[in-house]
């Protein structure tokens, strides 16, 4: 449970002051750590922070308090924890009520604009989860505030502006909640404010229009209120059901549409209205997108309005952006009309004749508008889609790579160029044949005029042309024939033309004939040799990548010169570019080339060495870019698993080790994961342990970092890394490793999270098991009594029968404990019995617990050891316990006896090894970080399986005879009542 103590506000203010003023880094870290601890463990810090905001005399402290309140609410408002199978909120309802009441009390009182903004943001976060039903105080504030404004007539005031801004922020957050019950509550709130909100909007709109007629300038307060109200009015209807509230939705749409038309008439003389116009068009677009069938009457006017918007030039480019987005939303929301079957289905689903007529009418208007205006729209998109000249090479590449708008929040930040390309995509999906016809006509006009157009127009046209093949392939329609365009680009041969040639060839790759592809590939190679332009190089490489993918096995990977030419260019771009959607395609190409050339050429390692020597690939491995580090780690994982285990990949190992050595201090999880993966992949026989020496040196260089790293996400991986190094005999056992084990087990005991604690314990015990196996000949029970006692206590602790004990890591942890204890039982059973007695557990109790736990042991070597250990233990059990467990011991022993007998056959052993190697070589197994079986450890565990001097069958019979004699049984049937066990025993006796 988190503390209910209220932290001292004065100490918090002192921490604020230290962070903002001190030059002492240590003091700053301590103050930051103090605040983080309060934030994570003391929910009632919210009370302290509110007190600071109310009472502090320091402006920055008040502001910091608000920021921290917001951060805590964002992270913890809905956070819960489990206790006794019950959910307990991190922030109690009582504390939530206190916070909400206090925040409401600040509204209308706080005058500082920065404070108001933060208070509104806090309200927005809370409202998203609680408004209106759990935040009725805020609902009453809005209802009463609107009522007061209307009654007093003070529409043009700061109070009105503040209330509208706050209500807008709340509504923007509330509409993000899609819960049906939540929407019903929203409708109730809408009904409570609707009349006054609509009346206020009409009053403000009227005042705004009067001011415009009187030529009042853009400093007008009415104009600012009007802009916020326009957006608020559209937000207020977002929770409504279009089937039952068509009139209100249609009313709001028409009111905003009429206001937009009015502003459009006045905009040429009063340019300060452009932000208002942007807000109106944006609001209309959202309404149309959500309520397509409620705006039938105004739909045609809305389409004409959007045409006017994209036809004109605007100082405020956001107006043009919202116009384009409006067209985009129409095409997206009504895309299903394109398919005749979907359209008919929609008509059949219509619940009234009127609704059916609405669908038909909108479909007719849509088709009519876009068919009449397709030429105009494409030409405008070409004109508008200007590629900015002030972007870096990387930004220019990224702009054409990313043709998505993430969400409604980011659509207004999306580049106009990208929106134009997405618009084109939508037009083509909705009207494919018409679009292809029109763009082909435009292309023919350019060809006839010998491409006599501005560079900007040509660039935009080529960009639009390049994005069409993806859809022509998807829609299975004839692609545009671009050969004349390619000839023009080759002939002109400017840097811009080279960029566009590579871009178009990349996208039209699957549209070329078999005879054209080799010519394009050869020209791409020439471009790569002669051009130093990064965009030309990138697009050419992507063109080559597309050709390789298209040709598949028909591509000639025996051409070593090609690989030697391409790889250094890829590496150079990887060193210079940093954007993720640029890096991944380049790394994917490099990975594919290394893999394919290695598979095809017998001297692949020599080729790779030559490429490494002729490029900056070593420099690339020394990058400190976190994004590139992650991408390179992914590349190495994919590369290694494409080769069989045991392959000589020494130069790939060398590159990966340089990357790890450079970036271990970054504490990136994927660096530690890559090191563990490489150790599991490495076979010392493949290169006479040359790479093993590099691993040893890497560990020795960074040993201190490994020992001191206590990040939860690293500790388990580091333990597994050390275990792999020990299994490979690349490091020696040192006191440091034993100290590390002890410290990590202590940390695991103190971790609250069961899952994290169990993963860390599992890694500790697995390493301990490896240490014991490697030292098995020299260890004694007496030397390791403290460890044994700890393991017994852990096993007892996990025997609570809780469902959580059946988790994967718990089962594996218990298995590891049993496997270690079994080894000690085999080593010295009498000393182990003394240890059991010392911890007050009888051997009978332990044996029953042992049997229950051992059912989950999978490894054959450990199962055999388990059977031998239990057979050794039988004669020390009480007679009652012996009778209880004996049949189960026999049933567990039979499969291991048969398996032991089969293993005496070399053919069977070889087959088992082949199967294990096949499983170990599978891609899925090798990429499984947590669940990958340790092949080397299995060999260590199973060494005893091939011991010809020990006969398990003979040991089994001698143990049974000794136990029967000890407990005075003359016949097996006296203690066995299961026929199948009797039959199996008789069979074994006969075979013996």
Secondary structure, DSSP 8 states (H G I E B T S, - for coil): --B-----HHHHHHHHHHHHH---HHHHHHHHHHHHHHHHHBTTHHHHHHHHHHH-S-HHHHHHHHHHHHHHHHHHTT-EEEETTEEEESS-HHHHHHHHHHHHHHTTT---HHHHHHHHHHHHHHHHHHTTTT-HHHHHHHHHHHHHHHHHT--SSHHHHHHHHHHHHHHHHHTT---HHHHHHHHHHHHHHHHHHHHHHHHHHHHHHHHHHTT--TT-HHHHHHHHHHHHHHHHTTTS-TTT-HHHHHHHHHHHHHHHHHHHHHTTT-GGGHHHHHHHHHHHHHHHHH-GGG-TTTHHHHHHHHHHHHHS--SSHHHHHHHHHHHHHHHHHTGGGGSHHHHHHHHHH-SSHHHHHHHHHHHHHHHHHHHHHHHHHHHHHHHH----SS--HHHHHHHHH------TTTGGGS-HHHHHHHHHHHHHHHSHHHHHHHHHHHHHHHHHTTS-S-HHHHHHHHHHHHTSHHHHHHHT------HHHHHHHHHH--HHHHHHHHHHHHHTGGGS-HHHHHHHHHHHHHHHHH---HHHHHHHHHHHHHHHHHHGGGS-TT-HHHHHHHHHHHHHHHHH---HHHHHHHHHHHHHHHHHHHHH-TTHHHHHHHHHHTSSHHHHHT---HHHHHHHHHHHHHHHHTS-TT---HHHHHHHHHHHHHHGGGT-HHHHHHHHHHHHH--GGGTTTHHHHHHHHHHHHHHHHHHH---HHHHHHHHHHHHHHHHTT-S---HHHHHHHHHHHHHHHH-S-HHHHHHHHHHHHHHHHHHHHHTTTT--TTTTHHHHHHHHHHHHHT-S--GGGGSHHHHHHHHHHHHHHHHHHHH-HHHHHHHHHHTT--HHHHHHHHHHHHTT---HHHHHHHHHHHHHHHTTS-HHHHHHHHHHHHHHHHHHHHHHHHTTSHHHHHHHHHHHHHHHHSHHHHT-TTT---HHHHHHHTGGGG-TT--HHHHHHHHHHHHHHHTT-S-GGGT---HHHHHHHHHHHHH-
